[in-house]
Amino acid sequence: MASGTPKTTAYNQVYGNNGGHKAGRQVQASELSVRPNVAQAIATYEEQLTPIVDMRRTRQEMLSNMRWLATESPDHKVRLAATKMLHDIAESREERERTLISKSPINVSELLQELESLRAGRAVKTLELEAAEAPAGEAPE
């Protein structure tokens, strides 16, 4: 139910679809879902299933809070702990980027050097193209 499953479907998954009418299962599912312990469990599961967009926003807010704590907190122990956490986050991101780059079929370092030389106006490697000979019996175009 927390993931959008109808109560009747959740009821059928738990108790099975054995006998009875669909309307009866709907009533049972509805009655069961309002019991305090079941309603609390449903609410707990719904809280755990935060949409990905909300999780990204929350992560960005927490990172912003961590930056503030690392620079503005009046407690030097909090500043130190926040700084260490930010350092760990930065290291893990760099490692993830290195892993992604190493799997890339493009040599990023060479690409960046070529882009830099283009920006600086220096000549870059040029490709030499040769005209292919037409196969026997075909006229060259």
Secondary structure, DSSP 8 states (H G I E B T S, - for coil): -TTS--HHHHHHHHH---SS-HHHHHHHHHHHHTSHHHHHHHHHHHHH---HHHHHHHHHHHHHHHHHHHHH-S-HHHHHHHHHHHHHHHHHHHHHHHHHHHH-SS-HHHHHHHHHHHHHT--------------TT----
